[in-house]
Amino acid sequence: MKVAAIQMVAGGDLDVNLQNAALLLKQAAEQGAELAALPEYFCMIGSKDTDKLSISEKSGHGKIQQFFAAMARELKLWIVGGTMPIGTEDPKHVRNSVLIYSPSGELAARYDKIHLFRFDNGTERYDESHVLERGDQPTSFDLPSKDGHTWRIGLSVCYDMRFPELYRTQEVDAWLVPSAFTYITGQAHWEILLRARAIENLAYVIAPAQGGTHPSGRRTWGHTMVIEPWGTVLSVLPEGEGVVTADLDIAKLKHHRQQLPALQHRVI
């Protein structure tokens, strides 16, 4: 199955971000992808955390969700909607949600980011809990592919990758990790963590990212990549907007799991 991981440098204008995402999704479809994944906060990276509240939508309603459904139908693609803000009962908090749309334009799965990022090195400070309400439900979905295999795909977001226990809640064929890693933490940990999650779970990892200097001045690490179950990086885009594709091979995945049956050896 061919997959596409999309890298963006989103700004504070929702309409512009949707236009850019549409162009990149079309590129993914033209390259033969069955699944295309947008990065975390593909719809907005503003100058402050509370900007997310201004574009939040009710579940099942709104411009962003209509965009996903329409693009999935038009391009006959499985679309991983990066993340977007979904409203909660508290008007000051939203969920950071990944929405999966099937080629028919139907919502197939939703995952709300469980682990909320906090970082303070004296110069850069982030605390997602100021505006985000964390999720609590690990999630995966089935994707019947043209290759004849129904792929089981697990969902996670960015900071989640630092918590390997999440990735052991489900045995899947591939993990999605849409992200917006800071430049500092990405330079130090991004590839190491992603390759570790692939290796220890003997699964593919698809990690679309934000990658560049945003209009707000924030800089994200980028390096959107697809990794195979043995830990090899199949494709990568260091910086700037674009699409990386890779072929997921279920026979290779099964071979690795037969050769090294580590998942069968778990005792905890």
Backbone as CSV, one residue per row, in Angstrom:
resi,resn,N_x,N_y,N_z,CA_x,CA_y,CA_z,C_x,C_y,C_z
1,MET,0.846,-1.187,0.000,0.000,0.000,0.000,0.883,1.238,0.000
2,LYS,0.609,2.139,-0.926,1.371,3.383,-0.963,0.717,4.415,-0.049
3,VAL,1.536,5.056,0.782,1.045,6.094,1.684,1.806,7.380,1.419
4,ALA,1.184,8.489,1.780,1.811,9.806,1.637,1.759,10.523,2.977
5,ALA,2.902,11.060,3.372,2.973,11.892,4.565,3.253,13.321,4.113
6,ILE,2.435,14.249,4.565,2.465,15.623,4.064,3.103,16.549,5.093
7,GLN,4.027,17.383,4.612,4.667,18.373,5.474,4.143,19.762,5.113
8,MET,3.834,20.538,6.159,3.327,21.894,5.959,4.079,22.880,6.836
9,VAL,3.891,24.172,6.539,4.384,25.261,7.388,3.182,26.182,7.586
10,ALA,2.245,25.749,8.397,0.964,26.434,8.537,1.116,27.787,9.220
11,GLY,0.237,28.702,8.814,0.184,30.018,9.435,-1.116,30.225,10.183
12,GLY,-1.493,31.475,10.385,-2.656,31.790,11.199,-3.944,31.994,10.430
13,ASP,-3.930,31.790,9.107,-5.120,31.994,8.275,-5.682,30.634,7.880
14,LEU,-6.844,30.282,8.419,-7.436,28.976,8.170,-7.648,28.715,6.681
15,ASP,-8.206,29.684,5.961,-8.513,29.476,4.550,-7.255,29.206,3.727
16,VAL,-6.196,29.935,4.006,-4.927,29.709,3.296,-4.389,28.312,3.602
17,ASN,-4.474,27.907,4.850,-3.992,26.574,5.227,-4.797,25.475,4.530
18,LEU,-6.101,25.656,4.433,-6.933,24.666,3.745,-6.579,24.604,2.260
19,GLN,-6.331,25.752,1.651,-5.941,25.775,0.240,-4.627,25.038,0.029
20,ASN,-3.661,25.276,0.904,-2.361,24.603,0.787,-2.505,23.102,1.005
21,ALA,-3.317,22.732,1.981,-3.535,21.311,2.257,-4.178,20.617,1.060
22,ALA,-5.122,21.291,0.415,-5.796,20.711,-0.751,-4.801,20.436,-1.868
23,LEU,-3.903,21.365,-2.134,-2.900,21.168,-3.177,-2.004,19.982,-2.862
24,LEU,-1.612,19.855,-1.607,-0.709,18.767,-1.205,-1.427,17.415,-1.223
25,LEU,-2.700,17.403,-0.845,-3.479,16.165,-0.933,-3.637,15.727,-2.383
26,LYS,-3.834,16.668,-3.273,-3.941,16.332,-4.700,-2.626,15.756,-5.214
27,GLN,-1.506,16.306,-4.762,-0.202,15.751,-5.141,-0.081,14.308,-4.668
28,ALA,-0.524,14.045,-3.439,-0.465,12.696,-2.895,-1.290,11.727,-3.736
29,ALA,-2.494,12.158,-4.121,-3.355,11.308,-4.947,-2.730,11.059,-6.315
30,GLU,-2.130,12.094,-6.900,-1.495,11.956,-8.215,-0.310,10.996,-8.172
31,GLN,0.315,10.873,-7.006,1.449,9.959,-6.849,1.006,8.536,-6.492
32,GLY,-0.312,8.319,-6.455,-0.821,6.967,-6.271,-1.047,6.532,-4.844
33,ALA,-1.053,7.468,-3.903,-1.260,7.103,-2.503,-2.699,6.661,-2.262
34,GLU,-2.856,5.680,-1.383,-4.192,5.284,-0.920,-4.558,6.024,0.357
35,LEU,-3.566,6.372,1.140,-3.754,7.104,2.393,-2.825,8.300,2.374
36,ALA,-3.355,9.471,2.735,-2.550,10.688,2.828,-2.765,11.298,4.206
37,ALA,-1.662,11.627,4.879,-1.729,12.108,6.255,-1.191,13.530,6.369
38,LEU,-2.013,14.426,6.900,-1.624,15.804,7.174,-0.985,15.901,8.560
39,PRO,-0.216,16.965,8.822,0.446,17.099,10.122,-0.450,17.692,11.208
40,GLU,0.016,17.618,12.419,-0.654,18.248,13.559,-0.810,19.742,13.292
41,TYR,-1.968,20.277,13.688,-2.262,21.703,13.520,-2.089,22.160,12.077
42,PHE,-2.422,21.283,11.114,-2.327,21.660,9.702,-3.196,22.891,9.410
43,CYS,-4.259,23.071,10.200,-5.239,24.126,9.924,-4.865,25.479,10.523
44,MET,-3.966,25.503,11.506,-3.550,26.782,12.076,-2.397,26.622,13.055
45,ILE,-1.359,27.392,12.845,-0.356,27.650,13.888,-0.275,29.162,14.006
46,GLY,-0.906,29.685,15.046,-0.970,31.128,15.251,0.128,31.622,16.169
47,SER,-0.059,32.813,16.667,0.956,33.427,17.537,0.749,33.086,18.996
48,LYS,-0.434,32.538,19.341,-0.683,32.156,20.729,-1.609,30.944,20.767
49,ASP,-1.561,30.192,21.861,-2.316,28.946,21.982,-3.816,29.158,21.844
50,THR,-4.308,30.281,22.358,-5.760,30.504,22.347,-6.317,30.718,20.934
51,ASP,-5.432,30.898,19.937,-5.912,31.019,18.552,-6.701,29.785,18.136
52,LYS,-6.377,28.638,18.713,-7.074,27.392,18.358,-8.566,27.470,18.702
53,LEU,-8.881,28.209,19.753,-10.277,28.310,20.168,-11.130,28.987,19.095
54,SER,-10.526,29.884,18.328,-11.288,30.659,17.348,-11.734,29.822,16.158
55,ILE,-11.083,28.670,15.912,-11.466,27.838,14.763,-12.011,26.481,15.201
56,SER,-12.286,26.319,16.492,-12.781,25.024,16.972,-14.166,24.741,16.390
57,GLU,-14.455,23.459,16.205,-15.728,23.040,15.631,-16.399,21.997,16.512
58,LYS,-17.701,21.919,16.420,-18.429,20.830,17.053,-18.199,19.558,16.253
59,SER,-18.179,18.449,16.953,-17.972,17.175,16.274,-19.075,16.958,15.234
60,GLY,-18.650,16.733,13.978,-19.594,16.475,12.906,-20.039,17.696,12.136
61,HIS,-19.591,18.881,12.545,-20.036,20.116,11.899,-18.866,21.077,11.740
62,GLY,-18.833,21.788,10.601,-17.851,22.843,10.444,-17.053,22.766,9.159
63,LYS,-16.398,23.879,8.835,-15.674,24.028,7.575,-14.542,23.007,7.428
64,ILE,-13.787,22.773,8.499,-12.635,21.869,8.392,-13.100,20.439,8.136
65,GLN,-14.122,20.014,8.871,-14.615,18.651,8.691,-15.265,18.482,7.314
66,GLN,-15.948,19.502,6.830,-16.513,19.462,5.478,-15.395,19.362,4.435
67,PHE,-14.300,20.047,4.694,-13.131,19.989,3.809,-12.595,18.569,3.709
68,PHE,-12.416,17.913,4.862,-11.912,16.537,4.849,-12.817,15.624,4.026
69,ALA,-14.109,15.683,4.300,-15.063,14.801,3.626,-15.058,15.035,2.117
70,ALA,-15.043,16.302,1.717,-15.083,16.628,0.294,-13.812,16.184,-0.414
71,MET,-12.652,16.399,0.216,-11.389,16.006,-0.406,-11.272,14.489,-0.502
72,ALA,-11.720,13.789,0.525,-11.669,12.328,0.494,-12.510,11.782,-0.660
73,ARG,-13.714,12.336,-0.823,-14.588,11.888,-1.921,-14.001,12.245,-3.285
74,GLU,-13.530,13.468,-3.411,-13.008,13.931,-4.702,-11.785,13.134,-5.141
75,LEU,-10.878,12.877,-4.193,-9.607,12.247,-4.536,-9.618,10.734,-4.346
76,LYS,-10.721,10.205,-3.798,-10.830,8.758,-3.523,-9.681,8.292,-2.628
77,LEU,-9.441,9.073,-1.573,-8.336,8.861,-0.654,-8.833,8.595,0.758
78,TRP,-8.062,7.798,1.504,-8.176,7.818,2.961,-7.386,9.039,3.428
79,ILE,-8.015,9.915,4.182,-7.361,11.138,4.637,-7.240,11.133,6.156
80,VAL,-6.018,11.365,6.601,-5.734,11.554,8.022,-5.666,13.058,8.241
81,GLY,-6.652,13.584,8.958,-6.798,15.031,9.044,-5.859,15.705,10.013
82,GLY,-4.584,15.326,9.986,-3.636,15.976,10.884,-4.234,16.048,12.267
83,THR,-4.298,17.232,12.846,-5.163,17.453,14.007,-5.916,18.764,13.811
84,MET,-7.059,18.840,14.481,-7.872,20.057,14.464,-8.528,20.200,15.830
85,PRO,-8.928,21.415,16.218,-9.570,21.612,17.514,-11.057,21.281,17.480
86,ILE,-11.457,20.338,18.316,-12.865,19.982,18.481,-13.329,20.497,19.852
87,GLY,-14.451,21.191,19.863,-14.937,21.827,21.079,-15.302,20.855,22.177
88,THR,-15.249,21.346,23.416,-15.631,20.587,24.599,-16.718,21.358,25.339
89,GLU,-17.162,20.827,26.451,-18.167,21.525,27.258,-17.604,22.804,27.874
90,ASP,-16.280,22.857,27.999,-15.610,24.045,28.522,-15.203,24.930,27.349
91,PRO,-15.756,26.129,27.207,-15.439,26.978,26.056,-13.984,27.432,25.998
92,LYS,-13.246,27.245,27.090,-11.841,27.653,27.120,-10.883,26.515,26.773
93,HIS,-11.449,25.332,26.484,-10.611,24.181,26.158,-11.190,23.418,24.965
94,VAL,-10.296,22.830,24.179,-10.686,22.002,23.042,-9.910,20.692,23.108
95,ARG,-10.363,19.714,22.344,-9.596,18.488,22.132,-8.733,18.676,20.875
96,ASN,-7.529,18.121,20.897,-6.653,18.116,19.719,-6.883,16.784,19.015
97,SER,-7.702,16.795,17.975,-8.279,15.566,17.441,-7.772,15.220,16.046
98,VAL,-7.472,13.929,15.866,-7.178,13.371,14.547,-8.465,12.755,14.021
99,LEU,-8.884,13.160,12.833,-10.072,12.599,12.203,-9.653,11.832,10.951
100,ILE,-10.185,10.620,10.800,-9.882,9.782,9.652,-11.119,9.712,8.764
101,TYR,-10.940,10.021,7.487,-12.048,9.963,6.536,-11.755,8.920,5.459
102,SER,-12.759,8.099,5.154,-12.639,7.082,4.122,-12.853,7.711,2.746
103,PRO,-12.528,7.000,1.660,-12.730,7.554,0.312,-14.178,7.902,-0.014
104,SER,-15.122,7.402,0.761,-16.527,7.772,0.546,-16.877,9.085,1.235
105,GLY,-15.928,9.653,1.964,-16.168,10.903,2.676,-16.758,10.728,4.056
106,GLU,-16.784,9.473,4.547,-17.345,9.191,5.864,-16.267,9.240,6.936
107,LEU,-16.630,9.714,8.118,-15.718,9.685,9.254,-15.540,8.236,9.699
108,ALA,-14.276,7.751,9.688,-13.990,6.360,10.030,-13.429,6.199,11.437
109,ALA,-12.784,7.239,11.966,-12.195,7.142,13.307,-11.851,8.538,13.803
110,ARG,-11.787,8.657,15.124,-11.341,9.894,15.756,-10.472,9.539,16.954
111,TYR,-9.351,10.235,17.060,-8.477,10.070,18.224,-8.174,11.435,18.802
112,ASP,-8.334,11.583,20.108,-8.010,12.818,20.814,-6.678,12.650,21.530
113,LYS,-5.756,13.542,21.255,-4.401,13.465,21.811,-4.447,13.278,23.329
114,ILE,-3.735,12.260,23.802,-3.783,11.902,25.219,-2.742,12.654,26.033
115,HIS,-1.522,12.728,25.551,-0.427,13.345,26.319,-0.229,14.789,25.867
116,LEU,-0.274,15.727,26.803,-0.200,17.149,26.496,1.196,17.691,26.776
117,PHE,1.752,18.335,25.772,3.141,18.799,25.775,3.338,19.966,26.738
118,ARG,4.430,19.892,27.495,4.874,21.028,28.311,6.390,21.104,28.217
119,PHE,6.910,22.300,27.983,8.353,22.479,27.790,8.731,23.885,28.203
120,ASP,9.861,24.023,28.896,10.348,25.342,29.305,11.858,25.266,29.468
121,ASN,12.572,25.864,28.527,14.037,25.884,28.633,14.554,27.269,29.015
122,GLY,13.631,28.105,29.471,14.008,29.461,29.853,13.834,30.470,28.736
123,THR,13.785,29.966,27.500,13.589,30.831,26.331,12.278,30.521,25.635
124,GLU,12.046,29.231,25.377,10.794,28.776,24.790,9.946,28.110,25.852
125,ARG,8.653,28.434,25.860,7.733,27.851,26.832,6.461,27.395,26.132
126,TYR,6.047,26.181,26.445,4.806,25.637,25.903,4.084,24.876,27.010
127,ASP,2.773,25.008,27.042,1.961,24.208,27.958,0.587,24.024,27.312
128,GLU,0.424,22.870,26.654,-0.806,22.630,25.910,-2.034,22.549,26.800
129,SER,-1.836,22.249,28.078,-2.990,22.111,28.964,-3.731,23.429,29.172
130,HIS,-3.118,24.548,28.787,-3.805,25.838,28.913,-5.069,25.889,28.054
131,VAL,-5.019,25.225,26.903,-6.183,25.274,26.002,-6.679,23.890,25.575
132,LEU,-5.912,22.855,25.876,-6.310,21.519,25.441,-6.830,20.683,26.605
133,GLU,-7.847,19.917,26.306,-8.351,18.889,27.219,-7.863,17.556,26.663
134,ARG,-7.227,16.773,27.473,-6.622,15.549,26.951,-7.668,14.471,26.690
135,GLY,-7.361,13.627,25.729,-8.180,12.455,25.483,-7.783,11.325,26.407
136,ASP,-8.514,10.209,26.323,-8.196,9.089,27.213,-8.419,7.729,26.557
137,GLN,-8.624,7.715,25.233,-8.987,6.462,24.582,-8.026,6.129,23.432
138,PRO,-7.159,5.114,23.578,-6.351,4.662,22.435,-7.272,4.228,21.298
139,THR,-6.855,4.498,20.075,-7.743,4.299,18.929,-6.978,3.730,17.738
140,SER,-7.636,2.862,16.985,-7.101,2.364,15.719,-8.270,2.152,14.761
141,PHE,-7.957,1.918,13.490,-9.008,1.682,12.495,-8.498,0.721,11.433
142,ASP,-9.427,0.140,10.688,-9.106,-0.802,9.617,-9.179,-0.108,8.264
143,LEU,-8.180,-0.359,7.414,-8.131,0.198,6.078,-7.987,-0.939,5.068
144,PRO,-9.064,-1.304,4.372,-8.962,-2.338,3.329,-8.206,-1.770,2.121
145,SER,-7.043,-2.339,1.816,-6.187,-1.795,0.772,-6.359,-2.522,-0.552
146,LYS,-5.918,-1.874,-1.607,-5.916,-2.479,-2.935,-4.969,-3.670,-3.002
147,ASP,-4.032,-3.767,-2.033,-3.096,-4.897,-2.036,-3.727,-6.177,-1.481
148,GLY,-5.007,-6.096,-1.092,-5.718,-7.266,-0.601,-5.657,-7.450,0.897
149,HIS,-4.848,-6.658,1.581,-4.722,-6.760,3.037,-5.526,-5.655,3.708
150,THR,-6.193,-5.970,4.789,-6.842,-4.943,5.599,-5.855,-4.511,6.674
151,TRP,-5.346,-3.316,6.512,-4.327,-2.787,7.419,-4.981,-2.272,8.699
152,ARG,-4.409,-2.664,9.827,-4.829,-2.117,11.114,-3.875,-0.977,11.446
153,ILE,-4.425,0.229,11.632,-3.594,1.415,11.789,-3.917,2.102,13.106
154,GLY,-2.886,2.329,13.902,-3.030,2.975,15.202,-2.796,4.472,15.117
155,LEU,-3.427,5.216,16.023,-3.369,6.675,16.007,-2.651,7.220,17.237
156,SER,-1.800,8.188,16.993,-1.117,8.909,18.068,-0.777,10.288,17.531
157,VAL,-0.339,11.188,18.409,-0.021,12.559,17.997,1.227,13.044,18.718
158,CYS,2.224,13.454,17.976,3.359,14.241,18.445,3.913,13.780,19.809
159,TYR,3.622,14.494,20.881,4.177,14.230,22.212,3.869,12.818,22.698
160,ASP,2.804,12.215,22.168,2.475,10.825,22.515,3.662,9.897,22.300
161,MET,4.515,10.214,21.314,5.586,9.269,20.966,6.589,9.078,22.100
162,ARG,6.561,9.951,23.098,7.463,9.791,24.244,6.920,8.803,25.284
163,PHE,5.770,8.219,25.002,5.122,7.323,25.951,4.887,5.972,25.286
164,PRO,5.899,5.097,25.295,5.821,3.834,24.542,4.695,2.929,24.997
165,GLU,4.221,3.117,26.239,3.133,2.268,26.718,1.865,2.452,25.886
166,LEU,1.648,3.652,25.316,0.484,3.863,24.459,0.534,2.938,23.251
167,TYR,1.728,2.732,22.720,1.890,1.947,21.501,1.803,0.445,21.764
168,ARG,1.719,0.054,23.014,1.541,-1.354,23.355,0.100,-1.664,23.749
169,THR,-0.780,-0.669,23.674,-2.188,-0.928,23.986,-2.883,-1.669,22.860
170,GLN,-2.299,-1.616,21.646,-2.903,-2.251,20.480,-1.792,-2.818,19.598
171,GLU,-2.049,-3.967,18.996,-1.097,-4.498,18.024,-1.613,-4.133,16.641
172,VAL,-0.883,-3.271,15.955,-1.313,-2.759,14.658,-0.202,-2.977,13.634
173,ASP,-0.532,-2.740,12.368,0.445,-2.867,11.291,1.237,-1.579,11.088
174,ALA,0.613,-0.446,11.384,1.260,0.846,11.179,0.732,1.844,12.206
175,TRP,1.604,2.767,12.584,1.225,3.850,13.494,1.312,5.182,12.762
176,LEU,0.319,6.016,12.977,0.328,7.386,12.480,0.736,8.325,13.609
177,VAL,1.618,9.289,13.293,2.092,10.230,14.311,2.140,11.650,13.737
178,PRO,0.996,12.262,13.402,1.032,13.653,12.948,1.589,14.555,14.045
179,SER,2.492,15.469,13.657,3.260,16.197,14.669,3.557,17.634,14.277
180,ALA,3.917,18.408,15.299,4.447,19.766,15.122,5.559,19.941,16.148
181,PHE,6.627,19.174,15.987,7.731,19.171,16.950,8.474,20.511,16.926
182,THR,8.844,20.999,18.092,9.685,22.191,18.135,11.047,21.867,17.520
183,TYR,11.726,22.893,17.045,13.027,22.682,16.405,14.027,22.095,17.403
184,ILE,14.013,22.619,18.635,14.992,22.171,19.633,14.792,20.705,19.998
185,THR,13.561,20.326,20.337,13.328,18.936,20.739,13.403,18.003,19.535
186,GLY,13.002,18.496,18.367,13.065,17.661,17.175,14.482,17.320,16.774
187,GLN,15.348,18.307,16.832,16.747,18.096,16.478,17.373,17.025,17.364
188,ALA,16.957,16.986,18.612,17.543,16.038,19.560,16.882,14.669,19.535
189,HIS,15.548,14.607,19.361,14.823,13.373,19.674,13.903,12.810,18.597
190,TRP,13.531,13.603,17.599,12.476,13.205,16.650,12.725,11.843,16.007
191,GLU,13.791,11.721,15.257,14.024,10.479,14.519,14.276,9.309,15.453
192,ILE,14.995,9.545,16.541,15.298,8.468,17.493,14.018,7.870,18.061
193,LEU,13.105,8.736,18.487,11.859,8.252,19.078,11.002,7.514,18.062
194,LEU,10.888,8.062,16.857,10.057,7.425,15.842,10.609,6.062,15.445
195,ARG,11.909,5.989,15.270,12.507,4.702,14.888,12.362,3.690,16.019
196,ALA,12.444,4.172,17.253,12.255,3.259,18.393,10.844,2.704,18.423
197,ARG,9.842,3.554,18.167,8.465,3.068,18.162,8.255,2.043,17.044
198,ALA,8.896,2.241,15.899,8.783,1.272,14.812,9.446,-0.048,15.192
199,ILE,10.644,0.028,15.720,11.428,-1.171,16.024,10.774,-2.002,17.117
200,GLU,10.389,-1.355,18.220,9.891,-2.136,19.350,8.507,-2.714,19.095
201,ASN,7.768,-2.136,18.145,6.443,-2.658,17.815,6.419,-3.405,16.489
202,LEU,7.582,-3.482,15.822,7.689,-4.152,14.528,6.534,-3.716,13.621
203,ALA,6.409,-2.391,13.497,5.314,-1.798,12.738,5.837,-0.624,11.919
204,TYR,5.140,-0.300,10.840,5.455,0.904,10.088,5.063,2.128,10.917
205,VAL,5.770,3.228,10.703,5.439,4.507,11.333,5.354,5.568,10.241
206,ILE,4.237,6.278,10.214,3.992,7.351,9.243,3.892,8.649,10.033
207,ALA,4.844,9.559,9.821,4.949,10.738,10.678,4.984,12.026,9.865
208,PRO,3.806,12.582,9.510,3.754,13.891,8.847,3.982,15.002,9.864
209,ALA,4.661,16.063,9.434,5.073,17.077,10.409,4.951,18.483,9.846
210,GLN,4.950,19.433,10.769,5.172,20.830,10.416,6.684,21.020,10.307
211,GLY,7.123,21.778,9.270,8.567,21.851,9.073,9.066,23.135,8.463
212,GLY,9.318,24.133,9.304,9.864,25.383,8.800,9.613,26.523,9.767
213,THR,9.854,27.744,9.308,9.607,28.932,10.125,8.226,29.486,9.757
214,HIS,7.354,29.541,10.741,5.962,29.928,10.532,5.819,31.455,10.590
215,PRO,4.735,31.990,10.043,4.525,33.433,10.083,4.593,34.013,11.494
216,SER,4.230,33.207,12.483,4.277,33.671,13.876,5.698,33.789,14.412
217,GLY,6.676,33.232,13.670,8.059,33.214,14.135,8.473,31.889,14.738
218,ARG,7.505,31.052,15.057,7.814,29.729,15.589,8.510,28.895,14.520
219,ARG,9.478,28.068,14.932,10.165,27.182,13.998,9.944,25.734,14.412
220,THR,9.492,24.934,13.465,9.265,23.515,13.732,10.311,22.675,13.002
221,TRP,10.500,21.453,13.497,11.623,20.637,13.059,11.422,20.004,11.683
222,GLY,10.207,19.643,11.336,9.989,18.990,10.053,10.471,17.552,10.039
223,HIS,11.203,17.173,8.976,11.678,15.800,8.803,10.525,14.794,8.812
224,THR,9.471,15.155,8.075,8.395,14.204,7.826,9.003,12.918,7.281
225,MET,8.559,11.769,7.810,9.166,10.515,7.367,8.227,9.335,7.487
226,VAL,8.581,8.284,6.742,7.941,6.979,6.848,9.038,5.977,7.183
227,ILE,8.775,5.138,8.188,9.778,4.209,8.708,9.229,2.795,8.633
228,GLU,10.075,1.842,8.242,9.615,0.456,8.154,9.885,-0.283,9.466
229,PRO,9.306,-1.483,9.642,9.328,-2.148,10.953,10.710,-2.503,11.495
230,TRP,11.712,-2.530,10.647,13.072,-2.824,11.111,13.801,-1.553,11.533
231,GLY,13.134,-0.407,11.373,13.697,0.867,11.810,14.341,1.686,10.719
232,THR,14.307,1.218,9.478,14.887,1.955,8.358,13.952,3.078,7.918
233,VAL,14.518,4.265,7.714,13.735,5.390,7.204,13.579,5.214,5.694
234,LEU,12.347,5.054,5.232,12.080,4.817,3.821,12.087,6.102,3.007
235,SER,11.590,7.193,3.592,11.562,8.478,2.895,11.480,9.588,3.929
236,VAL,12.030,10.758,3.572,12.060,11.882,4.507,12.112,13.194,3.747
237,LEU,11.460,14.220,4.305,11.530,15.590,3.791,11.998,16.473,4.941
238,PRO,13.242,16.976,4.886,13.781,17.726,6.025,13.013,18.996,6.370
239,GLU,12.700,19.822,5.355,12.091,21.115,5.666,11.265,21.598,4.480
240,GLY,10.291,22.466,4.761,9.463,23.036,3.714,8.272,22.162,3.392
241,GLU,7.310,22.736,2.664,6.091,22.002,2.352,6.317,21.003,1.228
242,GLY,5.666,19.858,1.328,5.807,18.844,0.303,5.204,17.525,0.735
243,VAL,5.383,16.515,-0.106,4.803,15.189,0.100,5.901,14.142,0.008
244,VAL,5.940,13.229,0.960,6.818,12.066,0.840,5.943,10.818,0.772
245,THR,6.307,9.898,-0.099,5.545,8.665,-0.252,6.429,7.461,0.027
246,ALA,5.773,6.364,0.369,6.482,5.104,0.592,5.491,3.966,0.427
247,ASP,6.007,2.809,0.062,5.190,1.615,-0.077,5.291,0.773,1.186
248,LEU,4.146,0.464,1.790,4.093,-0.426,2.937,3.881,-1.851,2.425
249,ASP,4.710,-2.765,2.867,4.709,-4.139,2.373,4.318,-5.072,3.512
250,ILE,3.117,-5.645,3.455,2.663,-6.495,4.546,3.501,-7.773,4.639
251,ALA,4.017,-8.266,3.511,4.853,-9.467,3.535,6.143,-9.196,4.313
252,LYS,6.714,-8.006,4.118,7.932,-7.642,4.849,7.641,-7.534,6.342
253,LEU,6.511,-6.932,6.691,6.143,-6.809,8.100,6.009,-8.189,8.740
254,LYS,5.310,-9.099,8.078,5.121,-10.447,8.614,6.445,-11.187,8.719
255,HIS,7.344,-10.959,7.753,8.658,-11.597,7.791,9.440,-11.152,9.021
256,HIS,9.448,-9.854,9.283,10.172,-9.342,10.454,9.588,-9.907,11.747
257,ARG,8.261,-9.984,11.826,7.631,-10.487,13.054,7.846,-11.989,13.237
258,GLN,7.995,-12.702,12.139,8.298,-14.134,12.240,9.767,-14.340,12.604
259,GLN,10.628,-13.537,12.006,12.063,-13.638,12.246,12.421,-13.259,13.687
260,LEU,11.759,-12.208,14.195,12.011,-11.717,15.556,10.666,-11.580,16.267
261,PRO,10.164,-12.668,16.879,8.803,-12.645,17.454,8.728,-11.962,18.816
262,ALA,9.285,-10.743,18.880,9.346,-10.036,20.163,7.971,-9.748,20.733
263,LEU,6.980,-9.491,19.861,5.641,-9.182,20.362,5.030,-10.373,21.080
264,GLN,5.464,-11.588,20.721,4.969,-12.792,21.390,5.671,-13.066,22.719
265,HIS,6.782,-12.370,22.930,7.605,-12.623,24.113,7.316,-11.675,25.266
266,ARG,6.318,-10.796,25.086,6.002,-9.846,26.157,5.468,-10.593,27.380
267,VAL,5.932,-10.200,28.548,5.463,-10.801,29.798,4.846,-9.766,30.726
268,ILE,4.928,-8.508,30.361,4.353,-7.418,31.179,3.352,-6.656,30.343
